[in-house]
Amino acid sequence: MFRLDEKLSKDCDLVTELHFCQLLLMNDKQYPWLILVPKVSDIEEVYELTREQQHNLWDEVAETSKALKQIFNPDKLNIGALGNIVRQLHVHVVARFKEDIAWPGPVWGAHPPKAYPQDEKEKLIKKLKQKLVPVL
């Protein structure tokens, strides 16, 4: 049975349930940062997914990336699956800007997170759902 890692649950808010993944918003307003977690139990690496599951994952990463690009128009999208701290397979999609606090370096551990105000977070989640639900 699929269960979301405790750290992801603590650090993120659920945006929506996609076909294959849970889509989460990292609670750090310094960067528009989404995380996709395949709803498959006991998976740490992409190669552990079936070929069909891999395609489902990357389709949802692509659609999520498009949504971030449309909403924020970033200079660059960073996509990565690290798993050094959280072992559960998850893919980060981060909208990056030349003027963001960590540019051009990685966002991981660069600066302490700054939580979204609740109203701002709710508005962003609503926008993301509107962009993604018709597609996925």
N, C-alpha and C positions, 0 to 999 in steps of 0.2 A: 504494500500500500504506500502510495506517495505521501511523503511528509516533508515540508519545507524546513531547511536547516534553521536552527534557532537564531544564529547570527543574522542571516538574511531577514528573518521575520522581525528581529529587533531593529535592524538598520533601515528597513524599507517599508513601503506601503504597497498594498495590492492595487494595481491599476485595473486589471481585468484578467479573466481566464481566456486565453487564446485557445485555439484548437489543440495545440500540442504543448504549449508552455504556459506557466503563470508569468504574467508580466508585472514587474515590480518597479517602483520609483524609489531610487536611493534618496533618503531624506537628507540631502545636502544641496542647498540652493546655489552653491558656487558653480555647479555644473548641471545642465540637464542630463541626467544619468539614469538609464533604464537597465534592468537586469531581466533576462529571460531564463526561466528555470524549466527544463523539460519535466513533464509530469510522469517521470519514470523512476521507480525505486532503485536505490543502491547503484547509481551510475556516477562515476567520477570523471570519465574521459569521453570525448566525442566518439572515438572508435568503438566504444562499448554499445553504442546505439546501432540498431539495424540501419541498413542503407535508406530505407523509407523514413525512419525516424530522423536520420541525419538531414535528409531533404526537407522534412517538416520543420526542423529546427532552423535551418538556414533560410527557408522561405519566411519564417516569422521574424528572424533577425533582419532580413532585407526590408520587410514591410514596416517594422519598427523603426529602422534607420530612415526610411522615407518619411515617416511621420515626424520624427525629430527634425529632419531637414526642412520640411514644410512649415513646422511651427516656429523653429528658432533660426533657420538659415545660418548654421554655423560655418566657420572656416574649414573645419575638418570633423569627420566622425571617427572616433576611436572604437574599435570592436576587439574584444579580447575575452579569452576564457583562461583564467590563471589558476585558480583553485589551490593556491598555496596556504591560505588560511581557512577558507570554506571549501571542503573537499567535494561537496555535492556539485555536480555539473551545473554551471550557470555561465551565461554569456553577458558581458557588459557591453552596452552601446552608449557611448558618451559623446554629447555634442560639445565640441571644443571651439574656443574663440582665441584669436591672437592676444586679446586683452584679458583672458581669464587668469586667475591667480597662479595657476601651475604651468601655463604655457611656456615653453614647448614641451616640458617634461610630462611624465605620467601623472594622473590624478591620485593614484593609490598612495596614501600616506603623505602626500605633499603638504597638506594643511588640515587642521582639525575640521571636521564637518560643521556646517552651519545649517541648522534645521530650517525647513520652510515654515513660515507662518501658516496656520491651519487653513485660512481662507485661500491663500495663494496655492497651497498644495491641492486643495479641492478643485480649484479652477483648472490647474494643469492636468490633473487626472481626468477631468471632464473633457478637455480638449483632446487628450490622447485617445480616450475612448471613442470620441466622435470620428477621429481620423482612422482608427484601426477597426472598429466593429464592422463597418460595411465591407471591408476588404477581407478580413479573416473570419 
